[in-house]
């Protein structure tokens, strides 16, 4: 519970900080000083945070959803919502809401697994086979090199996508554990 509250506060600070900066100056034309890795419970996110003018900007959706919050956009506002509000004690109604969130997370996990399976079956494995066959032919002209590079890029893109889906599964499973612990308190 404390981790969820801390995560919510961090996400709110990021969102509020972004709003404050957007209100005072435009980010257009600013250069990214550095990309940094985001970790939650030791698991690295597939997406990176960036630093611009000494301020770290992170993907709100990734952080919020990994903490069990829903993210929606209404007008020019990003809204984060949780089943339990800060300071709220679990009740029968909130327990029902927690169970619904667990069910939703389990459905998302199944969706992510289907995405992984689909990408492996329809893209990754065929591209790996094509690359192996292409390399076996041993061509060395510019066209052969371009085909090799193209297949390698497609394979890498598929591997990144699969890793991102696995990160989402890990985050959803961690959130389910947190919610189950709340139900058992």
Secondary structure, DSSP 4 states (H G I P E B T S, - for coil): -HHHHHHHHHHHHHHHHHHHHHHHS--TT----EEEEEEETTEEEEEEEEEETTEEE--HHHHHHHTT-EEEEETTEEEEE-SS-TTPPP-HHHHHHHHHHHHHHHHHHHHHHHHHHHHIIIIIHHHHHHHHHHHHHT--SHHHHHHHHHHHHHHHHHHHHHHHHHHHHHHHHHHHHHHHHHHH-
